[in-house]
Each structure stands twice: as structure tokens, then as C-alpha cells.
Amino acid sequence: MPHSVDLPAPLLPALGGVHTILATPAGSISLYSEQPDDAGNGAPTLLLIHSINAAGSAAEVAPLYAHYGLQRRVVAMELPGYGFSDRSERPYTVRLMTDAVHAVVAHLRASQGGAPVDVLALSLSCEYAARASCERPDSVRRLALVSPTGFSGKRRHYGPAGSSRGVAWLHRLLSRQPWSQWIFSGLTRPAVVRYFLKRTWGAPQIDETLWRYCLQTTRQPGARHAPLYFLSANLFSADINALYEALDCPVWMSMATRGDFTDYRGRATVAGRANWHMHLVEGGALPYFEDQAEFCAVLDPFWAP
């Protein structure tokens, strides 16, 4: 049976709680925050960071946001080019994404007396969280990486510090008018978004609420700009394995068992380190949508002091 789609305009908030816009050097950044009545009994703030793709938004962390919002202060950010954050036409780079993370972490630390925060990131955003932690080691207490990039295939990445894997000619081709919007519109048709989510899940059943929100967020002004930099590899770090190996905070990493994101052969470069904790979690790349209780039962002990 075909799926009907009702696309409200303007974009609706991805999450509940308090929604604010933070002015930063990386542009305006969208933040959602939630906390229990007891304010989390002094636990550090947990920052959630969605993945990078054609339809990214804070909706990707909804189950974790709801779960941890009952226990402690939790904040979900939307990276530049996504959700309610600045989607202007400008270069979207590894540096821009990392600076956005720095700005939000600094904002959260200021609200809790300068104490470091906990961070959970998804997929490609794990690279920005890792870079931010390496650049300011006192800012992140513990770092959780869900289905992180940088470990697939045989090749590891030890390029110049701060460099990307971008293909300049490809971005020029993708962003050229008039077909840049046509390309993006084709990639974000309902059936295509469903196809990629099925590959993420590794199963025909996906989260329908997330699918609908993906369609909504990709139909906003400026939605194509950041994804075109993603498609031309400009948002992938060419030095990511050096960054992962430089992390000295406790790191928790989950690996999918189904779908397109199950190749983690490169984890051997950090698997023997005492600060790294790795887990195969049954399911696709976003396993907490499938079984949030089981996922959090594995992750929750990591956050303990």
C-alpha cells in the first residue's frame, strides 16, 4: 500500500521540552533540552548529536532524549545546515561542524559551573565529537559513539590535521545550478528516504515517525546545502583515525549487526586501549529505535561516575 505524506509548513519541532536557538560563531544552533524535576541530582549534562545525511535532525535521537530526560539534563543539538540551525548557503566543513560542537559544549559547561559534559554522537557526527574532545580534553567527561564512521574498509585515515576527504570537483558539479535542487529533491523523495532508512535499519520495518520527519525537514529552505557537502565527502575527516587514537577520555562504542553499517574492521587500532569499551548491539545503525530498553541497559553503566 502506498504511504501518504502530509507535509506541514513551517517545520515542526523535532523533540519536546524547551527549544532554543543559540547564537554562535558557527551560526545559529538549534537546541532542545529536557530535565527531570530534581534536575538530575547533579549529573553532568548529556549532549546528543544527530548524524549527517540528506535528512538529518534531532529527531534521530528521540528515544534517547526521552529516556535520559527522565534522569538528568539532556540537550540535543542540530548541526549547521540541519533542522532549525542556520541553513544558509556557505561552505560546510569539518571545522564548521566541530566549532558548532565546541560552542554548544562551552554553553552547557557555563551553565553547570564549568564542569565537563557527557556526549553521545551518531555515525559521521562521532568524528566531530572526537575532534572536539581532542582539541579541548577538559570539555568532555565521557564520549559515546553510536555506529561511528572511520572504521570501515581496509584503509585507515591519518591525513594532515584538520583535513577532509572532500572531492572539490564533485561538489562543484553537485551544487551547480539549476540541477542542484533537482538532485537533492530526487534524493529526498519519500520512496528514496524510505529506501535509505531500510538500509540503516537493515530491515524492512523502520520508524515511521522518523521517516515522516525526514521528509518534512528536507523540504525547508536551504535544506540542500549541507547534504551536498556531505555527498562530496567534504564532511569526512581525513585524519579521523589519528583523532580516535588520541582520545584519552572514556569512550563507549556500539556496532550494528544489520544493515549497511556493520564493517568495523578498523576498530583494531583502538580496541586494546583501556579507555575504549566496544559493544556489538543487535540491530541496525540506530538500534535504540528498535529496542531502547536493551540499548540503554548496555549504555547506562558507562555514564556512572
C-alpha positions as CSV (number, residue, x, y, z in Angstrom):
1,M,0.0,0.0,0.0
2,P,1.5,3.4,-0.9
3,H,2.2,5.8,2.0
4,S,0.5,9.2,2.1
5,V,2.5,12.1,3.4
6,D,1.2,15.3,5.0
7,L,4.0,17.9,5.0
8,P,3.2,20.7,7.4
9,A,4.9,24.1,6.9
10,P,6.7,25.6,8.6
11,L,8.9,22.8,10.1
12,L,7.6,21.5,13.4
13,P,10.0,20.9,16.4
14,A,11.7,17.5,16.3
15,L,11.5,17.0,20.0
16,G,9.6,18.2,23.1
17,G,10.9,20.1,26.0
18,V,12.4,23.6,25.7
19,H,13.5,24.6,22.2
20,T,16.0,27.5,21.9
21,I,18.3,29.0,19.3
22,L,21.9,29.6,20.4
23,A,23.9,32.3,18.6
24,T,27.5,31.0,17.9
25,P,30.4,31.8,15.6
26,A,29.2,28.8,13.6
27,G,25.8,30.4,13.0
28,S,22.6,29.9,14.9
29,I,22.3,26.5,16.5
30,S,19.1,24.7,17.4
31,L,18.9,23.2,20.9
32,Y,16.3,21.0,22.6
33,S,16.6,20.5,26.3
34,E,14.8,18.4,28.9
35,Q,15.4,17.6,32.5
36,P,13.7,15.8,35.5
37,D,12.1,17.8,38.3
38,D,15.1,17.1,40.6
39,A,17.4,18.5,37.8
40,G,19.3,15.2,37.6
41,N,20.8,15.2,41.1
42,G,23.9,17.0,39.9
43,A,24.7,14.6,37.0
44,P,26.5,16.3,34.1
45,T,24.5,17.4,31.1
46,L,24.3,14.9,28.3
47,L,24.6,16.3,24.8
48,L,23.1,14.3,21.9
49,I,24.3,14.9,18.3
50,H,22.4,13.5,15.3
51,S,24.1,12.0,12.3
52,I,24.9,13.7,8.9
53,N,23.0,12.7,5.8
54,A,20.5,14.2,3.4
55,A,17.7,14.4,6.1
56,G,19.5,14.7,9.5
57,S,17.8,16.3,12.5
58,A,17.4,15.9,16.2
59,A,14.5,13.5,15.5
60,E,17.2,10.8,15.1
61,V,17.9,10.8,18.9
62,A,14.3,11.0,20.0
63,P,14.2,7.7,22.1
64,L,17.4,8.6,23.9
65,Y,16.3,12.1,24.5
66,A,13.1,10.8,26.1
67,H,14.9,8.2,28.2
68,Y,17.6,10.4,29.6
69,G,15.4,13.4,30.1
70,L,13.8,11.4,33.0
71,Q,17.1,11.0,34.7
72,R,19.3,14.1,34.0
73,R,19.5,17.2,32.0
74,V,19.8,16.2,28.3
75,V,20.3,18.5,25.3
76,A,20.0,17.6,21.7
77,M,21.7,19.9,19.2
78,E,21.1,20.3,15.4
79,L,24.3,20.8,13.5
80,P,24.8,23.6,10.9
81,G,22.7,23.0,7.8
82,Y,20.1,20.9,9.6
83,G,16.8,21.3,11.5
84,F,16.3,24.8,12.9
85,S,20.0,25.6,12.8
86,D,21.5,28.0,10.2
87,R,21.0,26.5,6.7
88,S,22.5,29.4,4.7
89,E,24.5,28.9,1.6
90,R,28.1,28.7,2.8
91,P,30.9,26.2,3.0
92,Y,30.0,23.3,5.2
93,T,33.3,21.8,6.6
94,V,34.7,19.6,9.3
95,R,35.9,22.7,11.0
96,L,32.4,24.3,11.0
97,M,30.7,21.2,12.4
98,T,33.4,20.9,15.1
99,D,33.2,24.6,16.0
100,A,29.4,24.2,16.4
101,V,30.0,21.3,18.9
102,H,32.6,23.4,20.7
103,A,30.2,26.3,21.0
104,V,27.4,24.2,22.4
105,V,29.6,22.3,24.9
106,A,31.0,25.7,26.1
107,H,27.4,27.0,26.6
108,L,26.4,23.9,28.5
109,R,29.6,23.9,30.7
110,A,28.9,27.6,31.6
111,S,25.5,26.6,32.9
112,Q,26.9,24.0,35.2
113,G,29.9,25.8,36.7
114,G,32.4,24.8,34.1
115,A,32.1,21.0,34.6
116,P,32.6,18.8,31.5
117,V,29.7,17.3,29.8
118,D,28.9,13.8,28.5
119,V,28.4,13.5,24.7
120,L,26.7,10.9,22.6
121,A,27.1,11.2,18.8
122,L,25.8,9.2,15.8
123,S,27.6,8.0,12.7
124,L,29.6,10.7,11.0
125,S,29.0,13.2,13.9
126,C,31.2,10.9,16.0
127,E,34.1,12.4,14.1
128,Y,33.2,15.9,15.2
129,A,32.6,14.9,18.8
130,A,36.0,13.1,18.8
131,R,37.8,16.1,17.3
132,A,36.1,18.5,19.9
133,S,37.2,16.2,22.7
134,C,40.8,16.0,21.4
135,E,41.0,19.8,20.9
136,R,39.6,20.5,24.4
137,P,40.2,17.5,26.5
138,D,38.7,19.1,29.7
139,S,35.4,19.7,28.0
140,V,34.1,16.1,27.6
141,R,33.8,13.7,30.6
142,R,32.7,10.6,28.7
143,L,32.0,10.0,25.0
144,A,29.6,7.5,23.4
145,L,29.9,6.7,19.7
146,V,26.9,5.0,18.1
147,S,27.8,3.3,14.7
148,P,30.8,5.6,14.2
149,T,32.4,6.3,10.8
150,G,36.2,5.9,10.2
151,F,36.5,2.1,10.9
152,S,35.2,0.5,7.7
153,G,37.3,-0.9,5.0
154,K,41.0,-1.7,5.0
155,R,42.2,1.9,4.7
156,R,42.8,4.0,7.8
157,H,42.9,7.8,7.7
158,Y,46.0,9.6,9.1
159,G,45.9,12.7,6.9
160,P,47.0,16.2,7.8
161,A,45.4,17.6,11.0
162,G,42.0,19.1,10.2
163,S,41.9,17.8,6.6
164,S,38.9,16.4,4.9
165,R,38.3,13.7,2.3
166,G,36.4,16.1,0.1
167,V,36.3,15.9,-3.7
168,A,36.2,19.6,-4.8
169,W,35.1,18.9,-8.4
170,L,32.3,16.7,-7.2
171,H,30.9,19.4,-5.0
172,R,31.1,21.9,-7.8
173,L,29.2,19.5,-10.0
174,L,26.5,18.7,-7.4
175,S,26.0,22.4,-6.4
176,R,25.8,23.8,-9.9
177,Q,22.5,25.5,-10.8
178,P,19.9,24.7,-11.9
179,W,20.3,21.0,-11.2
180,S,21.5,21.1,-7.5
181,Q,17.9,21.3,-6.2
182,W,16.8,18.7,-8.7
183,I,19.5,16.3,-7.4
184,F,18.6,16.9,-3.8
185,S,14.8,16.6,-4.5
186,G,15.5,13.3,-6.1
187,L,17.5,12.0,-3.2
188,T,14.8,13.0,-0.7
189,R,11.7,11.7,-2.5
190,P,9.6,9.6,0.0
191,A,10.5,6.3,-1.6
192,V,14.2,7.1,-1.6
193,V,14.2,8.3,2.0
194,R,12.4,5.0,3.0
195,Y,15.0,3.0,1.0
196,F,17.9,4.5,2.8
197,L,16.3,4.1,6.2
198,K,15.7,0.5,5.4
199,R,19.4,0.2,4.7
200,T,20.2,1.9,8.0
201,W,17.8,-0.5,9.9
202,G,18.9,-3.5,7.9
203,A,15.3,-4.5,7.8
204,P,12.0,-3.5,6.0
205,Q,10.5,-2.2,9.2
206,I,11.6,1.4,10.0
207,D,10.4,4.1,12.4
208,E,7.5,5.7,10.5
209,T,7.6,8.9,12.7
210,L,11.3,9.4,11.8
211,W,10.6,8.8,8.1
212,R,7.9,11.5,8.1
213,Y,10.1,14.0,9.9
214,C,12.9,13.3,7.4
215,L,10.5,14.3,4.6
216,Q,9.5,17.5,6.5
217,T,13.0,18.7,7.3
218,T,14.3,18.2,3.7
219,R,11.6,20.4,2.3
220,Q,12.7,23.6,4.2
221,P,14.6,26.5,2.6
222,G,18.3,25.8,2.4
223,A,18.0,22.1,3.1
224,R,20.2,21.0,0.3
225,H,23.4,23.0,1.2
226,A,25.0,20.8,3.9
227,P,23.9,17.5,2.3
228,L,25.7,18.4,-0.9
229,Y,28.9,18.9,1.0
230,F,28.3,15.5,2.7
231,L,27.7,13.8,-0.7
232,S,31.1,15.1,-2.0
233,A,32.9,13.8,1.2
234,N,33.8,17.3,2.5
235,L,32.4,16.4,5.9
236,F,34.5,13.3,6.4
237,S,37.8,13.8,8.3
238,A,41.0,12.6,6.6
239,D,42.7,12.3,10.0
240,I,39.9,10.5,11.9
241,N,41.9,7.5,13.0
242,A,44.6,9.7,14.5
243,L,41.9,11.5,16.4
244,Y,40.3,8.3,17.7
245,E,43.7,7.1,18.8
246,A,44.4,10.4,20.6
247,L,41.2,10.3,22.8
248,D,42.0,9.8,26.4
249,C,38.5,10.2,27.9
250,P,36.4,7.0,28.5
251,V,34.9,6.0,25.1
252,W,31.9,3.7,24.6
253,M,31.2,2.4,21.1
254,S,28.3,0.4,19.7
255,M,28.5,-1.5,16.4
256,A,25.4,-2.6,14.4
257,T,24.8,-6.2,13.4
258,R,22.5,-5.5,10.5
259,G,22.3,-3.1,7.5
260,D,24.9,-1.0,5.7
261,F,26.9,-0.1,8.8
262,T,28.4,-3.3,10.1
263,D,32.0,-3.1,8.9
264,Y,34.2,-2.1,11.8
265,R,37.4,-4.0,11.0
266,G,39.4,-0.8,11.7
267,R,38.5,-0.9,15.4
268,A,41.6,-2.9,16.0
269,T,43.6,0.3,16.1
270,V,41.9,1.3,19.4
271,A,40.3,-2.0,20.7
272,G,43.2,-2.7,23.0
273,R,43.1,0.6,24.8
274,A,41.8,0.7,28.4
275,N,39.6,3.7,27.8
276,W,37.7,2.2,24.9
277,H,34.6,0.0,25.5
278,M,33.1,-1.7,22.5
279,H,29.8,-3.5,22.1
280,L,28.0,-5.3,19.4
281,V,24.4,-4.2,19.8
282,E,21.8,-6.3,18.0
283,G,20.0,-4.3,15.3
284,G,20.7,-1.6,12.7
285,A,22.8,1.5,13.0
286,L,20.1,3.2,15.2
287,P,19.3,0.2,17.5
288,Y,17.6,2.2,20.2
289,F,14.7,2.8,17.9
290,E,14.2,-1.0,17.8
291,D,14.8,-1.8,21.5
292,Q,15.5,1.3,23.5
293,A,15.4,-0.6,26.8
294,E,18.0,-3.1,25.8
295,F,20.3,-0.5,24.2
296,C,20.2,1.7,27.3
297,A,20.8,-1.3,29.6
298,V,24.1,-1.7,27.9
299,L,24.9,2.0,27.7
300,D,23.7,3.3,31.1
301,P,26.5,1.8,33.3
302,F,29.0,3.7,31.1
303,W,27.7,7.1,32.4
304,A,28.1,6.2,36.0
305,P,30.8,8.2,37.9
